Amino acid sequence: MKREDILKEAEQLVNGDRAKDYGDAYVNHKRIADMWSVIFEKEVTVRQVILCMIAVKMSRLMHETKKDSWVDICGYSAIAGEIHEK
């Protein structure tokens, strides 16, 4: 598992099919934040959603190392970095 392969795959997922399937990453994560805000009865931010999604992937990695979890963490990190710049 090469670093370059993981990063390339994450880039393809963020900008490829997932982007087509789920729409703009910020809008999608904002929707999740809005829904979680209702469930938890307190405001949840887009940043918190992304951090929680990374935590889910980390939890899975504690059980078993799988490439897709590493790829997803890179993807969520890229989305977070992009959103931070807005």
JOFENMO-V437306 format. One record per backbone hydrogen bond with DSSP energy under -0.5 kcal/mol. CO is the residue of the C=O (numbers start at 1). NH is the residue of the N-H. If there is no record, write none. Layout:
CO & NH
CO & NH
This chain:
2 & 6
3 & 7
4 & 8
5 & 9
6 & 10
7 & 11
8 & 12
9 & 13
10 & 14
11 & 15
12 & 16
13 & 18
13 & 19
16 & 20
17 & 21
18 & 22
19 & 23
24 & 28
25 & 29
26 & 30
27 & 31
28 & 32
29 & 33
30 & 34
31 & 35
32 & 36
33 & 37
34 & 38
35 & 39
36 & 40
37 & 41
37 & 42
45 & 49
46 & 50
47 & 51
48 & 52
49 & 53
50 & 54
51 & 55
52 & 56
53 & 57
54 & 58
55 & 59
56 & 60
57 & 61
58 & 62
59 & 63
60 & 63
60 & 64
64 & 66
66 & 69
66 & 70
67 & 71
68 & 72
69 & 73
70 & 74
71 & 75
72 & 76
73 & 77
74 & 78
75 & 79
76 & 80
77 & 81
78 & 82
79 & 83
80 & 84
81 & 85
82 & 86
83 & 86
